Amino acid sequence: MLLKGGRHKGGTDVMAPKTEPSGNPEGLESLLKDLHRLVGIRPKPLR
């Protein structure tokens, strides 16, 4: 089954649409900044 993208060496090369964060580097950067702000910096990281 071919979802989005083309065939490559017998597998499916799936391309993320521009609306998805992984398909748009600028959107991914803003998503990571929002996540960092939400999580914050832990003084003692979890193990």
C-alpha positions in Angstrom: 0.0 0.0 0.0 1.4 3.4 -1.0 0.5 6.1 1.4 2.3 9.3 0.5 5.6 9.5 -1.3 7.1 7.0 -3.6 8.4 3.4 -3.6 12.1 3.0 -2.6 13.9 -0.4 -2.6 10.7 -2.3 -1.9 9.6 -0.2 1.0 7.3 2.8 1.3 8.9 6.2 1.5 6.3 8.2 3.5 6.5 12.0 3.3 5.0 14.1 6.1 2.7 16.8 4.9 3.7 20.5 5.4 1.0 20.8 8.1 2.7 18.2 10.3 5.6 19.5 12.5 8.0 16.9 11.1 7.3 18.1 7.6 8.0 21.8 8.4 11.3 22.6 10.1 10.0 26.0 11.3 7.0 24.4 12.8 9.1 21.8 14.5 11.3 24.4 16.1 8.4 26.3 17.5 6.9 23.0 18.8 10.2 22.2 20.5 10.3 25.6 22.1 6.7 25.2 23.4 7.5 21.8 24.8 10.6 23.1 26.5 8.6 25.9 28.1 6.0 23.4 29.2 8.4 20.9 30.7 11.0 23.4 31.9 14.5 22.6 33.2 14.8 20.1 36.0 17.4 20.9 38.6 17.8 17.1 39.2 17.0 15.1 36.0 14.9 12.0 36.4 16.8 8.7 36.1 
